[in-house]
Amino acid sequence: MTNASDDQDHPVLNAFNEIEKPLVNEVDTAKFTDEDDFNRLGVSLLIEAGSYVCIAANTLGENEKWDRDTAAIGGNMVRLYKMISGVLDQTTQRRRDTSFIFARLVFETVVTIRYLIKHFSPDLVASYVKNSFKHEVKLRRKIEQNIAARGGVILPIEDRMMKSIDRSFASAGVNPSDLSEYRERNWGARNLYEKAEDLGMDDAYLGAFSGPSQAVHGAWGDIYSHCLQTDGDELFSPNIEWGYPRPQLITATASLSLFAVNDYFGFVCGPDLQEVVQGHLSDLATRLDAFNRAHEAYLAPKEWPRIR
């Protein structure tokens, strides 16, 4: 591969150069009168970050196609792009409730990508793949039990389900018999927090994963914040309106994705291209930081609940 820093016609660099890069400056943000102004700019910045993720997801490196182990990482880059699209969609529809869910998935996907890259090995990817098949193993076992209880009679729907499961196993190069005794609780022998801690992302875990998990599982914090209204008298009524999006979630999603993009280009293309890509990523990170400072300045004189 040619030195990317000397090759101005490299397709990845050309694609990065074509991405629109929204400006963030104190003069403009000082004129913002509500969080709608910040959300509009934040969405533009997240679109830029998502564009970099999209380019990364379509960069295969020196080979025309991924092998299974590399596909585990590349496929997660594609997933990251789709999850960011979900954040953008729900934010522009002013649905904070569900944007939290997509943001949580963004964090988990970023951790998966970065951890697989940092500790890349056939054994680690095999652990990731096998752990992903827990549901299929249980479902296949249940179908086989039902078939046996009928004396070997296979229903058409069961035949389709078994074939679908077998195709999934085959695509991953996994023999179902190898999973019969599989008992690993977490792939890579670490839970998500431990993986995040290994990557130096443990502080982000609380805000980007642990908190939004309430939205995924419908915990009281989510129900109280998004589905109920009260006058503070311990009595409640339903709130069917969507929560108003906040800029912090948008910029946090963008910032997290940049780490995955940087690691991915280093993994599939090497340090030369990664170094040039870092210039674009650092520029966006600087603008995101300026955005966050401007938003904090906007919030400083305000008191709940009049913060928008």
C-alpha positions in Angstrom: 0.0 0.0 0.0 1.3 3.5 -0.8 1.9 6.0 1.8 -1.5 7.6 2.3 0.0 10.9 3.5 1.7 11.3 0.1 -1.2 10.1 -2.0 -3.7 12.8 -2.4 -5.8 10.6 -4.7 -6.4 7.9 -2.1 -10.2 7.1 -2.3 -10.6 7.3 1.5 -9.0 10.7 1.7 -11.0 12.0 -1.2 -14.2 10.8 0.5 -13.2 12.5 3.8 -12.4 15.7 2.0 -15.8 15.8 0.5 -17.7 15.6 3.8 -19.3 18.8 4.9 -17.7 20.2 8.1 -20.1 22.5 10.0 -18.4 25.4 11.7 -18.7 26.1 15.4 -17.8 29.6 16.6 -18.6 31.7 19.6 -20.1 34.5 17.6 -22.8 32.3 16.1 -23.6 30.2 19.2 -23.8 33.3 21.4 -26.9 34.2 19.3 -28.7 30.9 19.9 -31.9 31.5 21.7 -33.0 28.0 22.6 -31.9 24.4 22.4 -33.4 23.9 19.0 -30.6 26.0 17.7 -28.1 23.8 19.4 -29.8 20.6 18.3 -29.7 21.7 14.6 -26.0 22.3 14.8 -25.4 19.2 16.8 -27.3 17.1 14.3 -25.1 18.5 11.5 -22.0 17.5 13.5 -23.3 14.0 14.1 -24.1 13.7 10.4 -20.4 14.5 9.8 -19.3 11.8 12.3 -21.7 9.3 10.8 -20.3 10.0 7.4 -16.8 9.1 8.6 -18.2 5.9 10.1 -19.9 5.1 6.8 -16.6 5.5 4.9 -14.9 3.3 7.4 -17.6 0.6 7.1 -17.0 0.5 3.4 -13.2 0.3 3.6 -12.0 -3.3 3.4 -8.3 -2.7 3.4 -6.0 -4.6 1.1 -8.5 -7.4 0.4 -11.7 -7.3 -1.7 -13.7 -9.0 1.1 -13.4 -9.7 4.8 -12.6 -13.1 6.3 -14.9 -14.2 9.2 -12.6 -12.7 11.9 -12.2 -9.3 10.2 -15.9 -9.3 9.3 -16.8 -9.4 13.0 -15.2 -6.0 13.3 -16.3 -4.6 9.9 -19.8 -5.8 10.4 -19.9 -3.9 13.7 -18.7 -0.8 11.9 -21.7 -1.2 9.6 -23.9 -1.6 12.7 -22.4 1.6 14.2 -23.4 3.5 11.1 -27.0 2.2 11.4 -27.2 3.0 15.1 -26.0 6.5 14.5 -28.7 6.8 11.8 -31.2 5.7 14.4 -30.0 8.4 16.8 -30.3 11.0 14.1 -33.8 9.8 13.0 -35.2 9.8 16.5 -33.6 13.2 17.4 -34.9 14.9 14.3 -38.4 13.5 15.1 -37.9 15.0 18.6 -38.1 11.7 20.4 -35.6 11.8 23.2 -37.1 8.6 24.8 -36.0 6.3 21.9 -32.9 8.3 21.0 -31.5 7.2 24.3 -31.9 3.6 23.3 -30.0 4.0 20.1 -27.3 6.0 21.9 -26.8 3.1 24.3 -26.4 0.7 21.3 -23.8 3.1 19.8 -21.7 2.9 23.0 -21.9 -0.9 23.1 -21.0 -1.2 19.5 -18.0 1.2 19.9 -16.7 -0.9 22.8 -17.1 -4.1 20.8 -15.2 -2.7 17.8 -12.4 -1.2 19.9 -12.0 -4.2 22.1 -11.9 -6.7 19.2 -9.2 -4.5 17.5 -7.1 -4.0 20.6 -7.0 -7.7 21.5 -7.5 -9.1 18.1 -7.0 -12.9 17.9 -8.8 -15.9 16.4 -9.6 -17.1 19.9 -11.2 -13.7 20.9 -13.3 -13.5 17.7 -14.3 -17.2 18.2 -15.5 -16.3 21.7 -17.5 -13.3 20.4 -19.1 -15.5 17.7 -20.0 -18.4 20.0 -21.4 -16.1 22.6 -23.6 -14.6 19.8 -25.2 -18.0 19.2 -26.6 -18.5 22.7 -30.2 -17.8 21.5 -29.9 -20.1 18.5 -28.5 -23.0 20.5 -31.4 -22.8 23.0 -34.0 -22.4 20.2 -32.5 -25.3 18.2 -32.6 -27.5 21.4 -36.2 -26.6 22.0 -37.2 -27.4 18.5 -35.4 -30.8 18.6 -37.2 -31.6 21.9 -40.6 -30.7 20.3 -39.8 -32.9 17.3 -38.8 -35.8 19.5 -42.0 -35.5 21.5 -44.0 -35.9 18.3 -42.1 -39.0 17.4 -39.9 -37.4 14.8 -42.6 -35.4 12.9 -41.2 -32.1 11.8 -43.5 -29.2 11.2 -42.9 -26.9 8.2 -42.1 -23.9 10.4 -39.7 -26.0 12.4 -37.9 -27.1 9.2 -37.6 -23.5 8.1 -36.3 -22.4 11.5 -33.8 -25.2 11.7 -32.4 -24.4 8.2 -32.2 -20.7 9.1 -30.2 -21.5 12.2 -27.9 -23.9 10.3 -27.2 -21.2 7.8 -26.2 -18.9 10.5 -23.9 -21.5 12.0 -22.4 -22.2 8.6 -21.8 -18.5 7.8 -19.7 -18.2 11.0 -17.9 -21.5 10.5 -19.4 -22.9 13.7 -20.4 -26.5 14.2 -23.5 -26.7 16.4 -22.0 -29.6 18.3 -19.2 -27.3 19.4 -21.7 -25.2 21.3 -23.6 -27.9 23.2 -21.4 -27.4 26.2 -20.6 -23.7 25.7 -21.0 -21.9 29.0 -19.0 -18.6 28.7 -21.1 -15.9 30.3 -19.4 -13.0 28.5 -17.4 -13.1 25.3 -13.7 -12.5 25.9 -14.3 -13.4 29.6 -15.2 -9.8 30.4 -18.5 -8.0 30.8 -19.1 -4.7 29.0 -18.0 -2.5 31.9 -14.7 -4.4 32.1 -14.2 -4.1 28.4 -14.9 -0.4 28.6 -12.5 0.0 31.5 -9.8 -1.8 29.5 -10.3 0.8 26.8 -10.3 3.7 29.1 -14.0 4.3 28.6 -15.2 3.4 32.1 -16.2 7.0 32.8 -18.3 7.1 29.7 -20.0 3.9 30.7 -22.2 5.5 33.3 -23.5 8.2 31.1 -23.6 6.4 27.7 -24.6 2.9 28.7 -25.7 2.5 32.3 -28.0 5.5 32.3 -29.6 4.8 28.9 -30.1 1.2 29.9 -33.1 2.4 31.9 -34.7 3.4 28.6 -34.0 0.0 27.1 -35.5 -1.9 30.0 -38.3 0.4 31.0 -36.8 1.1 34.5 -38.5 3.6 36.8 -36.1 6.4 35.8 -37.2 6.1 32.2 -40.9 5.8 33.1 -40.7 8.7 35.5 -38.8 10.9 33.0 -40.7 10.1 29.8 -44.0 8.4 30.5 -45.4 10.1 33.6 -46.2 13.6 34.8 -46.5 14.8 38.4 -46.9 17.9 40.5 -44.5 16.6 43.1 -47.3 15.3 45.3 -46.5 11.6 44.7 -49.4 11.3 42.4 -49.0 10.7 38.7 -50.8 10.8 35.4 -49.8 9.6 31.9 -47.5 11.6 29.7 -47.9 10.4 26.1 -45.8 13.3 24.6 -42.2 12.5 23.5 -39.3 13.8 25.5 -37.5 16.8 24.0 -34.0 15.9 22.6 -31.0 17.3 24.4 -27.8 18.3 22.6 -25.5 16.4 25.0 -26.7 13.1 23.7 -26.0 14.1 20.1 -22.4 15.2 20.7 -21.6 12.3 23.0 -22.7 9.9 20.2 -20.5 11.8 17.7 -17.5 11.8 20.0 -17.7 8.1 20.8 -17.9 7.1 17.2 -14.6 8.9 16.4 -12.6 6.5 18.6 -14.0 3.6 16.7 -13.2 5.2 13.3 -9.7 5.9 14.3 -9.0 2.4 15.6 -10.7 0.8 12.6 -8.5 2.6 10.0 -5.4 1.7 11.9 -6.6 -2.0 11.9 -7.5 -2.4 8.2 -5.3 0.2 6.5 -2.3 0.7 8.8 -0.7 3.7 10.5 -0.1 5.8 7.4 -3.7 6.2 6.4 -4.8 6.3 10.1 -2.5 9.3 10.7 -4.1 11.3 7.8 -7.6 10.3 8.9 -6.8 11.5 12.4 -6.5 15.0 11.1 -10.2 15.0 10.1 -11.2 13.3 13.3 -9.3 15.7 15.5 -10.8 18.7 13.7 -14.3 17.4 14.4 -13.4 16.6 18.0 -12.2 20.2 18.4 -15.5 21.5 17.0 -17.5 19.2 19.3 -15.6 20.5 22.3 -16.4 24.1 21.2 -20.0 23.1 20.8 -20.2 21.6 24.3 -18.6 24.7 25.9 -21.0 26.9 24.1 -24.0 24.9 25.2 -22.8 24.9 28.8 -22.5 28.7 28.7 -26.0 28.8 27.4 -27.3 26.6 30.3 -25.3 28.4 33.0 -27.8 31.2 33.8 -30.9 28.9 33.5 -32.7 27.0 36.2 -34.9 23.9 35.9 -37.4 23.5 34.4 -36.8 26.5 32.1 -33.6 25.3 30.5 -34.6 25.1 26.8 
